Amino acid sequence: MSLVRGLFWLILFVFFTFCFVVLFEYGTHDFSTGFQKEFNRIKTFVTKQVNKTEKK
């Protein structure tokens, strides 16, 4: 049970850290579009890394 709780807190920490970075970069007036841009950037990075490891 403590593993699930620890994983929950880790995911929550990563999510709020991501939100803080987006808020710092784009501000409050452009938060939603900044969130989408950064999420797509991270998604693209992860898919490229996964594809790179599959090719090896």
C-alpha positions as CSV (number, residue, x, y, z in Angstrom):
1,M,0.0,0.0,0.0
2,S,2.8,2.4,0.7
3,L,4.2,1.8,-2.8
4,V,0.9,2.9,-4.3
5,R,0.8,6.0,-2.0
6,G,4.4,6.8,-2.9
7,L,3.7,6.4,-6.6
8,F,0.6,8.7,-6.3
9,W,2.7,11.4,-4.6
10,L,5.4,11.1,-7.2
11,I,2.9,11.5,-10.0
12,L,1.2,14.4,-8.2
13,F,4.6,16.1,-7.7
14,V,5.5,15.7,-11.4
15,F,2.2,17.1,-12.5
16,F,2.3,20.2,-10.3
17,T,6.0,20.8,-11.3
18,F,4.9,20.7,-14.9
19,C,2.1,23.1,-14.2
20,F,4.5,25.4,-12.4
21,V,6.9,25.4,-15.3
22,V,4.2,26.1,-17.8
23,L,2.8,28.9,-15.6
24,F,6.3,30.4,-15.2
25,E,7.0,30.3,-19.0
26,Y,3.6,31.3,-20.4
27,G,1.9,33.2,-17.6
28,T,-1.7,33.1,-16.5
29,H,-3.2,34.6,-19.7
30,D,-1.7,31.9,-22.0
31,F,-1.7,28.9,-19.6
32,S,-4.0,26.5,-21.5
33,T,-2.2,26.9,-24.9
34,G,1.2,26.7,-23.1
35,F,0.1,23.6,-21.4
36,Q,-0.9,22.0,-24.7
37,K,2.4,23.1,-26.4
38,E,4.6,21.7,-23.6
39,F,2.6,18.5,-23.3
40,N,2.9,17.9,-27.1
41,R,6.6,18.7,-26.8
42,I,7.1,16.1,-24.0
43,K,5.0,13.6,-25.8
44,T,7.1,14.0,-29.0
45,F,10.3,13.6,-27.0
46,V,9.1,10.5,-25.3
47,T,8.0,8.8,-28.5
48,K,11.3,9.6,-30.2
49,Q,13.2,8.1,-27.3
50,V,11.1,5.0,-27.4
51,N,11.5,4.6,-31.1
52,K,15.3,5.1,-30.7
53,T,15.5,2.3,-28.2
54,E,13.4,0.0,-30.4
55,K,15.6,0.4,-33.4
56,K,18.7,-0.7,-31.5
